[in-house]
Amino acid sequence: SPITTEERRLRDKKHLNDITAARVPPLHHSPAKLLSIEESIAIQIQQKEAYEEMQAKLAAQKLAERLNIKMLRFEPEGETSMQYREVRDED
């Protein structure tokens, strides 16, 4: 009796499971998707800007390390700016 393609696939898969322990890894990411040229260009520009920003930060960090510059936090309106001031009564 003729068997359907689905039954044949299941039978072949069962046979493959019997003869080997190898399994196909699960697909963790969605399959590839086609993008329009505009979307592709926008993504490439965004990635280029992020890359250049990262490179600039890394270059600044390396330069600061080479020149032994330490970056401290500056808070003009914060608590640290009030520590040196004294409150005087005008009377």
C-alpha positions, 0 to 999 in steps of 0.5 A: 500500500502506498504511504503518504510523504508525511508517513514516510518522513516520520518513518525515516526520522524514526529510523534515523533516531534508532541508528544515531544519537545525533540530533539537529540543534533547535533553532534559537533565532528566527530564520533569515528575513528579506529586507528592503534596500532602505531598511538595510541601509538604515541598519548599516548606518545605525551599526556604523554610528554605534561602531564609531561611537564605541571606537571613539570611547575606546580611543578616549579611554586609551588616551586617558590611560596613556596620559594618566588622566583620571576622570572624576564625577562632576556635580555642580548642583549636587552635594559636593558643591555645597561642602566648601561653603559656609552659611553666615548670618548677616546680622 
